[in-house]
């Protein structure tokens, strides 16, 4: 029997919840959310565009992200 796909909102909530624990690499997020690296990476692009996530460090080998701080 085929597993039902998660909706975009569910995936993004999982990623944001994982990032609430602190700075994370894409691999760490993929492992803890049980999503593929590619899925996490693609949804991070959307979340960065929405202003919810920001990159901390990006190199050829690793990408680290965190939740964007809300300025009041």
N, C-alpha and C positions, 0 to 999 in steps of 0.2 A: 504494500500500500504506500502511496506517495505522500510525503510530508507536505503539509500546507505551507506556502511561502509566507514569510512575515511581511507586513505592510511597511511602507517607508516610515510612517510615524513610529511604529514599534521599534524599528531598527535604530532610528535617531534617538529615541528615549533610552534605549540600552546603552548607546555610545555616551550620551550625556551623563547617565547614571554612573557609568564606569569612570568617566573623567572627573566626577565629583570626588573621587578618592585621591586626586592629585594628578600630577603630570604623568602621562602615559605614552608609550610608543604605540605605533599602529599594530605591531605584533602582540603586545600585551593586551590591547583592546580586543583584537581578533580572538585571542585565546580565551579571555574571560567572558566574552559575549557569545562565543561559539559561532562566530561569523567568519567569512573568509577575509583575508588581508585586503583583497581588491574591493570587497563590499564596504569595509570600514573606511578605506581610503577614499572611495567615491562619495560616501555620505559625509565625510569630514569636509570635503570641498563645499558641499551645500551648507553645512553648519558654520563654516568660516564666512561664507557669503552672507549668512543671516546675522553675523556678528556674535555668535554664541561661543565660538571656539577660536583660539589663536595658536599659531605655531610658536614653539619655544626654540626649537632647533631643527634644522633640516640639512641633511648632508646626503651624499650619494648612497650611504648605507643605512641611515636611521632617520626617522621623523618622530619628533616629540611634540605633543600638543597638550594644552590645558584649557580649562574653561576661561572665557574672557571675563575679566573683572567688570562688574557693573559700577559705573561712576555715578554718584548721586550728588 
